[in-house]
Amino acid sequence: MKSVLAALALTTALTLPAVAVSARPVTLTTTLNAYGGDGAYLVLYVTDPQGAYAGSLWMAGGKSKYYKHLTDWFRATGGDPAQINGITGASVGAGRTLEITLDLADALFDAGYTLHIDAAVEDMRDSPNEIAVPLTREGAGTPVPGRRYIASFEYGM
């Protein structure tokens, strides 16, 4: 498990001490619209039941000068590259799909945590909080439409 995910699981263990921390593979699938621009920068992150930043899961796009355009994530983390160290990949082209599988702590599901995706495309409008979906077992496999660049997002367990 990547170090950030381990930290996220540790945070969960501290906030929910009665719950044993175990993890399961979760596949996150993000399909972009054919918006006609450059590749999108996407950041997937989680907030706790109070809406506070809990941790980053993945960053698509490697040039740090564009991170400030992932507005909500940037505000929550201060743009700290340590939040995404080792969990990055290439930006995602228009009409393409990003599919990643990560180990997520079971305690994140059905406990009030929300998965967010911020999106940004060079020379186009930023899209903070493009996706915000509660992490629930029932919601697994249910496609959620985005607001601007993302055609759909879903997670599977």
N, C-alpha and C positions, 0 to 999 in steps of 0.2 A: 504494500500500500504506500502510496506517495506520502512524503512527509507532511504536506498540507492536509491531506485527508486524515492522517494520523492525528494531527493537531485538532482537526474538526471533531474527530471521534473523542478525543480527550476532553475537549470543551463540552461535548454532549455528556460525557460521563460525569463531569463536574456539576453540570446543571441538573442531571437526572441520576443521582447516585444509586437509586434503587433498581435501575435498569442495567442489566449486564450489557457491556459494549461488545456487540458482534456486528459483522458487516456482511453485506451481500453484493454481488456484482449487479450494477444497474447500468443499462445502456441508455444513453442520452442521444436522441436523434433530432437534429435541427436541419430543416430544409429551407433554403432561401428562395425568395421570389426571383424572377428574372427581371431585376430592376434596371439593368443597363448601365451599371457603373463598375468601378474597380471592386476587388475583393473586400469583403466585410471583415472588420474586426469584431469579434464576439467575446464576451466574458460571461462565464456561468458562475454564479456565486449563490450563497445561501444566507438567509437572515433567520434569526431566532424568532420565537413567538412574540417578542416585544418589538420586532422590526430592526433589531441591531444586527450589524454585519457579523456573521459567524465564520465565514471562510470562503475561499475561492476554490472552484473545482477545475476550471479549464479556461485558458486564454487562447483564442485563435487570432494570430497576428503577432509578429515579433518586434516591431519597431516601437520602442517606448515613447517616441515623440507623439504617437497617436493615442496613447492610453488616456490622456486627459479628455478625449472625446467620448470615452465610455463613462459618461458623467456621474451616474449614481454610484457605480463601483469606485470610481476615482475619488469621489467625495468620502465614501465610507472607509477607504484605505489610505487616503492621502497619496495615491499613486505609487505606493510602496512596492517595488519590484519583488521584494521578498515574498509577497503574497502570492505570486505566480511563478516563482523560481522552480523550474523543472516541470511545470505543467502547461507548456505552451506548444502550439503548432502553427502551421501556416494560416494566413487569412483564408476565408471561404469565398469562392467565386459565386457570382450571381447564378441562380438556378441550380446550384450544387447542394450536396448534403454533407453535413458533418455528423459522423457517428463515432461516439467514444463510449467505452465501457470502463467504469470506475467502481471501486469498492466503497460503498456508502454505509455508514453506521445505521443499523436497524432503528436506533433510537431517534433518527431524524424523521421517520415516517409516522404519520398520525399523531404528531406531537406539536403541531403548530409552526413547523419550519416551512419556509417558502424558498423555492428555487427561482432565481431571477436571471434574465439574460439582457445585457446592454449590448447595443449594436451601433457601429459607426462605419461609414463609407467615405473615403476621401472625396472631397468636393461635393458632398451631398449632406443632407441634414443628419444630425446625430439622433439616435433613438434610444434614450435611456429607458430602462424598464420595459423594453420591447416585449418581454414575456415575464409574467409573475405567476407561478403556479404552486399551490400548496403541495407539499410532499405527503401524499397519502397512498396507501396500498390500493385503494379503490380507484385512484386516478391513473394508475399505471396502465399504459396502453391507450390512453385517451388523447387524441391529437388536440392541441391548443393552437389557435391562429395567433400570429404576431400582429404588430401594429403597422409596420412599415416594410422592413427588409425580410422578415421571416415569414414564410408561407405557413409552416407548421412546426411544432415541437411536441415531442412525446418522450416519455421515459418508460422503460420496460424492466421488469424484475425477473 
